[in-house]
Amino acid sequence: MYKKQVSFLLILILAMSTLLWEVGYSKPLVKKPITLTFMCEDTENPAHSLKKETPLTMQWWEEATGIHIEPIDVILTQDYTNVLQLKAAAGQINTDIVEIRGDSTGNYITQYVKSGLIIPLNDLIDKYAPNIKAFMKRYPQYKEILTLPDGKIYSIGTALASRYAYMGIMIRKDWLDKLGLKMPNTLEDWYKTAIAFVKDDPNGNGKADELGMISGDKLFGLYEFGLAYDLHLCIEGGWHIRDGKLDWDFIRPEAKDFLRFLNRCVKDGAVAPDFNDPTLTPFNMSQRVYDGLVGMIVRYNGRYLGFRGGTGNVWDLVNPGGPMMVKDPKARWVMAPPPLPINPKGRRMYILESIANRWRTYAITSKCKDPVAAIKWLDFVFASKEGINILRYGKEGLTYIHKPDGSIEMLVKLTPTNEIADGPLAGKWFGGVTIGNVVPTIEDDALVLQRMKESETPQWAIDSLKTNLKYATQPFLLPILPLEEGKEVAKLYNDIKTYKDEMWAKFVAGDIPITDENFNNYVNTIKKMGIDKVIEMYQKAYDNRSK
Ligand SMILES: [Ca+2]
């Protein structure tokens, strides 16, 4: 049988290349060519290093902007945070632009502001970065998430502006059909469907070897069913604003009901008995899926539908050539609608990932020789249509063309290690979206759909994702705290979270009965550990941010 050869990064016909925040742009960006130095991570591309060569993407950005970026401090990803902290403490960061990184709270940014390493960007963006400005206007949450307690923004992070970036529950439609079952809606439907999968042999091997609901990440993914109780336990970590008041959902009264639901699932076999086995990794969880033992699984998000490779991404379940379809071409993993709210007035929803990547951001240093050129360059590569087209497709006329219908067609193929495979540029390092860990980038619906095309994602899988876009909801993300408060919260919250994880595992497994008394004791212990203090500090920061 003829099997179409598709290389790892071969781009076929692409989606429309319009952006939702496009603005006009005047060039040249700088009156005469300028060099800006950059401290950044090396690329994750094992075949190429920024220390030795410059990808075509960066060369084409330079042609378009007149701004040469010289990465002079190029550090391996695994060493970056340590080297950054040491160099910053010693006052040894002398580049114009710097990548800073810490964790997703973003609290680390305040530390580099206080030490004077980086400068505020608000005025620079306002005057010289029309695309970033338009992007922030289109997605106000992006700016909000990156705003510090002083009301200013100091760094730009990669943006996830795609509605496909929601966490969701997937189900085997072919198993539903085989057992004559409907798509589950209520939590009770999910429970009954899981029991049917476990008892009625949908994989048809005559053995009761099927497992019920699982997640790729122990209890974490199963928290997603808490959405039925309006508990936001996954992407938001339990932090939830109701009428302006901050709450931690893990100690709400509804959490007790949800724990009882999960416990009943474990007891009756709707959740796999080893759901919290510490030796279970996303890898062996996925193996169970490929082996036809699983009919429902919580997966991080739909945008991965088009990503090749990577256990735990949705791609591996639906794409031709992925491990699931290779093993069982009849398997039909689709995204199910979120569980119906228990409260009839509640909102049915899936939560999106944070629109702003907060754990790694890019800033202009106080030593920068030309902050205006630096913000213009960031504006160009991050948010302008021309810069994004160079990142995604290369140089117009050379590596891609615009077709009359507005779509883009690539003129070159790429090798698995991201070199251009054919034509006059054969053998050159392309760069493209794989240098997304060197510069901030934007992932939007167009890019997600493009990737699905590249990976030949079947239409039924794309349709199942699209059906649920109406439920996609922006997450609430905690504000960045002032420096000292951030440190105090980190200390308190680490212990609280560890205790919560232990208790939830015990409650769900049935090791501790979920009586009112036991639940109250758990809540009281969390209170003694300082949750009210943590809530109070975040509430204050939230009130300030909302002013
Ligand atoms: Ca079976």
Residues whose N, C-alpha, C, O or C-beta is under 5 A from the ligand:
A	BS01	CA	D201 N203 G204 N205 G206 K207 A208 D209 E210
